[in-house]
Amino acid sequence: MSEQPAPSPAPASTAGAPSSDAGESLLPGSPLPAGIASALKRDGAGLVAAIVQQFDTNEVLMLGWMDDEALNRTMTTGRVTFYSRSRQEYWRKGDTSGHVQWVKSVALDCDGDALLVRVDQVGAACHTGTRTCFDGRAFDVVAGPAN
């Protein structure tokens, strides 16, 4: 699948949306199951931060953004799909580079405003060619105690 132009991201709020007892989404036009759609707390653009982590080493690889459609594609295709804020389109890691992210699991944090996408990363996760987007970018800090 190649990068495809996207419609505008889903609305940022589900407040006042009607409930559904058939399992369909609470948001008009959302492809997500009602329980997931209602649990997400989206930003003003309808997006949720998606932290991507290597499933077996726990390396934090990158951060991307997802709307309802990107999350649905991620959950149903086995490949991670993001929503590009700058290009306003969907994109999948690896479609042009070959550095594919194979989905292993997806979880929502306790506040509903961040996703943890555990993957099997093939090649570099960062567009700069490094394994993670955080390689070589650490700050000097005063570390707290171990306990």
SVG drawing of the C-alpha trace seen along z (x, -y; Angstrom):
<svg xmlns="http://www.w3.org/2000/svg" viewBox="-28 -22 53 32">
<polyline fill="none" stroke="black" stroke-width="0.4" points="0.0,0.0 1.4,-3.4 0.8,-6.6 -2.7,-7.9 -4.2,-11.3 -6.3,-11.5 -9.6,-13.1 -9.5,-15.5 -8.7,-13.7 -11.7,-12.6 -13.3,-15.2 -11.4,-15.8 -14.2,-15.1 -16.8,-12.5 -18.7,-14.6 -22.4,-14.4 -22.0,-11.7 -24.8,-9.2 -24.0,-5.8 -24.1,-2.6 -25.3,0.8 -24.4,2.5 -20.6,2.1 -20.2,-0.6 -18.3,-3.7 -19.6,-6.6 -18.1,-9.1 -19.8,-9.6 -17.5,-8.2 -15.1,-6.6 -14.1,-3.1 -13.2,-2.1 -15.3,0.0 -17.4,-2.1 -15.4,-1.2 -12.1,-2.2 -13.5,-5.4 -15.0,-6.6 -11.9,-5.9 -9.6,-8.0 -8.9,-11.6 -7.8,-13.3 -6.1,-16.7 -7.7,-19.6 -6.8,-18.1 -8.4,-14.7 -5.0,-13.0 -3.5,-10.8 0.2,-10.4 1.5,-6.9 4.7,-5.8 6.3,-3.0 8.4,-0.4 10.4,2.6 8.4,5.6 11.4,7.7 14.0,5.2 11.6,2.5 13.6,-0.2 11.5,-3.3 11.8,-3.8 9.7,-6.8 6.6,-8.9 3.9,-9.3 0.4,-10.6 -2.8,-8.7 -6.4,-9.6 -9.2,-7.0 -8.5,-5.8 -4.8,-5.4 -5.4,-3.5 -8.0,-1.3 -5.5,-0.5 -2.8,0.3 -5.1,2.7 -6.4,4.5 -3.5,4.7 -0.5,5.8 1.4,2.7 1.7,-0.6 -0.1,-3.5 0.4,-7.2 -1.3,-10.4 1.2,-13.1 0.4,-16.4 2.6,-18.3 1.5,-16.5 -2.1,-15.8 -2.0,-12.2 -1.6,-8.7 1.7,-7.0 3.1,-3.6 6.7,-3.2 8.6,-1.2 6.5,-1.8 9.4,-3.7 12.4,-2.7 11.6,0.9 12.0,0.3 8.7,1.9 7.0,1.9 5.1,5.2 2.4,4.7 2.6,6.9 0.2,5.1 -1.6,1.8 -2.5,0.4 -4.1,-2.8 -2.7,-4.6 -4.7,-5.3 -5.7,-8.8 -6.7,-7.8 -4.4,-10.3 -1.5,-8.2 -1.1,-4.8 1.7,-2.3 2.3,-0.4 4.7,2.5 6.3,3.6 8.9,5.7 11.0,3.0 12.8,4.0 15.8,1.7 16.0,-1.9 12.9,-3.5 14.1,-7.0 14.0,-8.9 17.6,-9.9 18.7,-6.3 19.3,-5.6 17.7,-2.7 15.5,-4.9 14.6,-8.6 16.3,-9.1 19.8,-7.6 22.6,-10.1 20.1,-12.8 20.3,-12.4 20.6,-15.4 23.0,-15.7 20.9,-15.5 21.2,-15.1 19.9,-11.6 17.7,-10.9 18.2,-8.2 17.6,-4.5 15.0,-4.0"/>
</svg>
